Amino acid sequence: MIVIAAAIAGLSAFGFFMANEDDTYRLLITIGAGISIFVTLSGMLALSWTDYGSRVNFRVISGLFFAALMIEHIVFSFTGVRFPSYVIITGTLLVIYILVSYLSVRALNK
């Protein structure tokens, strides 16, 4: 499943690359989209637990952050990218996702 997540992330990153032909930060959006989509899709598709409830919780969290990051990348793709705002918003969303994921996994392991 991690291969599927990587393939979807790569195709999405290529889509963002092609959508930003005139942008000076074209490569930034491509790399940012690829990494953020891969991280959230890995949590949604590749990770699994034996407990059904914990698996559903983690997939819902991953799905919400996946949707938020996709919307954020689409907005930045079509409205124009300002480097500091893109890095701050994308980085903050990814750090919050990792923190929430860590806290939920830690709570489930107790």
N, C-alpha and C positions, 0 to 999 in steps of 0.2 A: 504494500500500500504506500510505502514511502516513495516508491518509484512513480506511482500515479500522482502523488502530491508534487513531486519534483517536475513531472511533465506538465501538469496544469500550471504550476508556477512559472515555468519557462515559457509556455505559450502565452500566458497572461502578460509576462514581462515583455515579450516580443510585441504583443498588441499595444502596450503602452509606449514602447519604443517607436512603433510606426505612427501612433497617434500624435506624437510630439515631434514631428519633423522639423518644425521651425524653432523649437525651443532651445535655448542655450544650455539648459540643464537636462537634456534628453537622457543622457547616460545615468544621471542621478535618479531620475524617476524609474528608469528600467531596473537598476540594481535594487533600489528601495522597494519597488513593487515585487520583484522576484523574491527577495528575502522575506518580506512581510507576509506574502501569500504562502510561501513555502512553510514558514513557521506555524501559521495558523492552520493551514491544511494538514500539516503533520499531526497537530493535536487533534484535529477532527477525524482524520482517516486512519492514521497509522498507530496511534497509541490505544491500548485496550487494557481493561482490568477484568477480573473475574466477576466483580460485583456490578450488576446491571445499573444500579442507581448512580454509582460514581462514574461509570462510563458515559451515561447520559449527561450528567452534570458537566463533565469536562468537554464533551462534544458541543453542548449548548454554549458554553463559554467561548470555545474556539470558533463556533459559528457566528456568534455575535461580533467578536473582534474581526473575523474575516470580513463580514459585511461592512463594519465600520471602516476598515482599512481599504476595502475596494471602493467604497463611496468617496473616501478621502482622496484616493489616487485618481478617480474619475474627475472629481472636482478640480484637483490641481492640474490634470491634463488639459482640461478645456478652458480653464480660466487663466492659466499662466502660473508659473512657479516662481516663487521668491525663495531663494535658497534657505535663509534662516528659518522662515516659517515652515517650510516643508520638513526640514530636519527636526525641528522641535516637535511638530505635531506627530510625525511618523514615529520618531523615537519615543515620545511620551506614550503613545498608544501601545507600542511594542513592549515597553518596560512595564506598563500597567498589566498587559496581558500575561507577561511572564510572572509578575508578582501574584496576580490572582490565581494563575495556574499552580504556582508553587504552594500558595497557601491552601488551595483546595486539595492538592495531593498530600500535603503534610497533615491536614485534618483527617483525610481518609485513612491514613496509615496509623493513626493513633488507636 
